Amino acid sequence: MYKLSVLYFLFLMVFLPSLDAQVLTAGIVSDFEGNVYKTIIIGGQEWMAENLRTTCYNNGRSITLVSDSGIWPRLLSGAYCWYNNDNRFSRTYGAMYNWYTVETGKICPVGWSVPTDEEWNILRKFLDNQNIIVDKSSDSYETGGKSGRHLKNNFGWRSGGKGENLYGFSALPGGERCREGRFSLAGSSGFWWSSTEYGASGAWFRSIVYSLDDLYRDVHPKWIGFSVRCIRGKAKSGE
């Protein structure tokens, strides 16, 4: 019995620290304005644990604030807004950016960047592989379809939609700015840009829906307003 206890203690000392380092490690990063964000490590990637809320690029140049719903869908350059044009949402949902802002490569703090489509894929694959559901009665297993639930915050979602937040990603349903410059789906869905273009007018993004468990991949026009998460990696700076 004593030997078993010693072996169990050694297992905890040797293996648990490495698992924690792989899955969840807290840190902080600041943007040009001085906004401070929590960061986490999931697998080999370090992510912001909050949505970006900066109103300027990492070279200090201001991002254009566009409130007018008629102008927003016609934009061909970088812009941001707050959900419902109300900056009280900034702490909860962060800012909403069109993809032209992402395209500059200067929206995230220096040393960070908006994740590529492939980096989002790596995150999803890690989540699915780490949360295999085994059916012992049939010797089968299921790996897909739960990534969104693992990333969702465990509060802040529409009734019945809260997640498990297993890794500290704390995804919240910040909604979108869509057709005719309207705001919609806050409380029900979250949307995050990738930095990967799709043709001349579109780009890849990820979404999580309150009533579903997966992390979804799709393409939307570049003028749409979505949230942004940054991942540690190269980011442009300077004029």
C-alpha positions in Angstrom: 0.0 0.0 0.0 2.8 2.4 0.9 4.6 1.6 -2.4 1.4 2.4 -4.3 1.0 5.7 -2.5 4.6 6.7 -3.3 4.2 5.7 -7.0 0.9 7.8 -7.2 2.7 10.8 -5.6 5.6 10.5 -8.1 3.1 10.3 -11.0 1.4 13.6 -9.8 4.8 15.3 -9.5 6.1 14.2 -12.8 3.1 14.3 -15.2 0.7 16.8 -13.9 3.0 19.9 -14.2 3.6 19.0 -17.9 -0.1 18.6 -18.5 -0.9 21.9 -17.0 1.9 23.6 -19.0 0.4 22.1 -22.2 -3.2 23.0 -21.5 -3.5 26.1 -19.3 -1.0 28.7 -18.3 -2.0 32.2 -17.3 -0.1 35.3 -18.4 -0.8 38.9 -19.6 -0.1 41.0 -22.6 -0.8 44.7 -23.2 -1.7 46.5 -26.4 -0.5 50.0 -27.5 -3.2 51.7 -25.6 -2.3 49.9 -22.4 -5.3 47.5 -22.3 -4.2 44.4 -20.5 -5.4 40.9 -21.6 -5.1 37.6 -19.9 -3.4 34.9 -21.9 -3.5 31.1 -21.9 -1.6 28.2 -23.4 -3.7 25.5 -25.2 -1.5 22.8 -26.6 1.5 24.6 -28.1 -0.3 27.8 -28.8 -0.6 30.9 -26.6 -3.9 32.8 -27.0 -5.5 35.9 -25.5 -8.2 34.8 -23.1 -10.2 37.9 -24.0 -11.4 39.6 -27.1 -9.3 42.5 -28.5 -10.6 46.0 -27.6 -7.9 48.3 -28.9 -8.9 51.4 -30.9 -5.5 51.9 -32.5 -2.9 49.8 -34.4 0.3 48.7 -32.7 2.1 51.7 -34.3 -0.2 54.1 -32.5 -2.2 55.1 -35.5 -6.0 55.3 -34.8 -8.4 52.8 -36.2 -11.4 54.5 -37.7 -14.5 54.3 -35.6 -17.6 53.9 -37.8 -21.0 54.0 -36.2 -23.1 54.8 -39.2 -24.9 51.7 -40.4 -25.1 52.9 -44.0 -21.4 53.4 -44.3 -20.2 50.2 -42.6 -21.1 47.7 -45.4 -19.4 49.9 -48.1 -16.1 50.2 -46.3 -12.9 49.0 -48.1 -10.5 50.0 -45.3 -10.0 49.2 -41.6 -12.6 50.2 -39.1 -14.0 49.2 -35.7 -17.2 49.7 -33.7 -18.8 48.6 -30.4 -21.8 46.3 -30.3 -24.9 48.5 -30.7 -22.5 51.4 -30.9 -22.3 51.2 -27.1 -18.8 51.2 -25.6 -20.1 49.7 -22.4 -19.8 46.4 -24.2 -16.0 46.9 -24.6 -15.0 45.0 -21.4 -17.4 42.1 -22.1 -17.2 41.6 -25.9 -14.3 43.7 -26.9 -14.5 45.7 -30.1 -15.8 44.5 -33.5 -13.5 44.9 -36.5 -13.9 44.4 -40.2 -11.3 42.2 -42.0 -9.5 45.2 -43.6 -8.3 46.0 -40.1 -7.0 42.4 -39.7 -5.3 42.6 -43.1 -2.9 45.3 -41.9 -1.2 42.8 -39.6 -0.9 45.6 -37.0 -4.1 45.2 -34.9 -2.5 42.9 -32.3 0.3 43.8 -29.9 3.8 43.5 -31.4 4.8 39.8 -31.2 1.2 38.7 -31.6 -1.1 38.3 -34.6 -4.6 37.4 -35.7 -4.6 33.5 -36.1 -4.5 32.1 -39.5 -7.1 29.6 -40.7 -4.6 26.8 -40.1 -3.9 28.0 -36.5 -7.6 27.8 -35.8 -7.6 24.3 -37.2 -4.7 23.3 -35.0 -6.6 24.6 -31.9 -9.7 22.6 -32.9 -7.7 19.4 -33.6 -6.0 19.7 -30.2 -9.3 20.1 -28.4 -10.9 17.2 -30.2 -7.9 14.9 -29.5 -7.7 15.8 -25.8 -11.4 15.1 -25.2 -12.0 11.7 -26.6 -15.2 10.1 -25.5 -14.8 6.4 -25.1 -17.7 3.9 -25.3 -16.3 0.9 -23.5 -19.3 -1.2 -24.4 -18.5 -1.0 -28.1 -14.8 -0.2 -28.0 -15.5 2.9 -30.0 -14.6 6.5 -29.5 -15.7 10.0 -30.6 -13.3 12.9 -31.2 -15.2 15.6 -33.0 -17.9 18.2 -32.4 -17.2 19.4 -28.9 -14.6 22.1 -29.4 -17.0 25.0 -29.1 -18.4 23.7 -25.8 -14.9 23.4 -24.4 -14.1 27.0 -25.4 -17.3 28.6 -24.3 -17.4 30.6 -21.1 -19.5 28.9 -18.4 -21.7 32.1 -18.1 -22.7 34.9 -20.3 -24.5 32.8 -22.9 -28.2 32.6 -23.7 -30.1 30.2 -21.5 -29.1 26.6 -22.2 -25.9 27.6 -24.1 -23.2 27.9 -21.5 -20.0 25.9 -22.0 -17.4 24.2 -19.9 -14.5 26.6 -20.4 -12.1 23.7 -19.9 -9.0 25.7 -21.0 -9.7 29.2 -19.9 -10.5 30.5 -23.4 -13.6 32.1 -22.0 -15.4 32.5 -25.4 -18.4 34.9 -25.1 -21.2 35.6 -27.6 -20.3 39.0 -28.9 -22.5 38.9 -32.0 -21.7 40.4 -35.3 -22.2 43.5 -37.4 -23.8 42.2 -40.6 -26.2 43.2 -43.4 -27.0 46.8 -43.7 -24.6 47.5 -40.8 -27.0 46.0 -38.3 -25.9 44.4 -35.0 -27.2 40.9 -34.2 -26.8 37.7 -32.2 -25.0 39.0 -29.1 -25.8 36.6 -26.3 -26.3 33.8 -28.8 -23.3 33.5 -31.0 -19.6 34.5 -31.1 -17.6 35.2 -34.2 -13.8 35.6 -34.6 -11.8 36.5 -37.7 -8.9 34.5 -39.0 -6.2 36.4 -41.0 -6.6 34.1 -44.0 -8.2 35.6 -47.1 -10.7 33.7 -49.3 -10.8 35.3 -52.7 -11.0 39.0 -53.3 -13.9 39.7 -51.1 -14.0 37.2 -48.3 -12.1 35.7 -45.4 -12.3 32.7 -43.1 -13.7 33.0 -39.6 -14.8 30.8 -36.7 -18.0 30.8 -34.8 -19.6 29.3 -31.7 -23.4 29.0 -31.3 -25.2 28.9 -28.0 -27.3 25.8 -28.9 -24.4 23.8 -30.5 -21.2 22.3 -29.3 -18.8 22.6 -32.2 -16.4 25.4 -33.4 -17.6 26.3 -36.9 -15.5 27.4 -39.9 -16.9 29.5 -42.7 -16.3 32.5 -45.0 -17.9 36.0 -44.8 -17.4 39.3 -46.7 -14.5 41.4 -45.4 -16.7 44.3 -44.4 -18.5 42.2 -41.7 -17.8 43.1 -38.1 -16.5 40.3 -35.9 -14.5 39.9 -32.7 -10.7 39.3 -32.8 -8.5 37.0 -30.7 -4.7 37.3 -31.0 -2.2 34.4 -30.8 1.4 34.8 -30.0 3.5 35.0 -33.2 4.9 37.6 -35.5 3.0 40.8 -36.0 4.0 43.9 -38.1 4.9 47.1 -36.4 6.0 50.6 -37.6 4.4 53.1 -39.9 
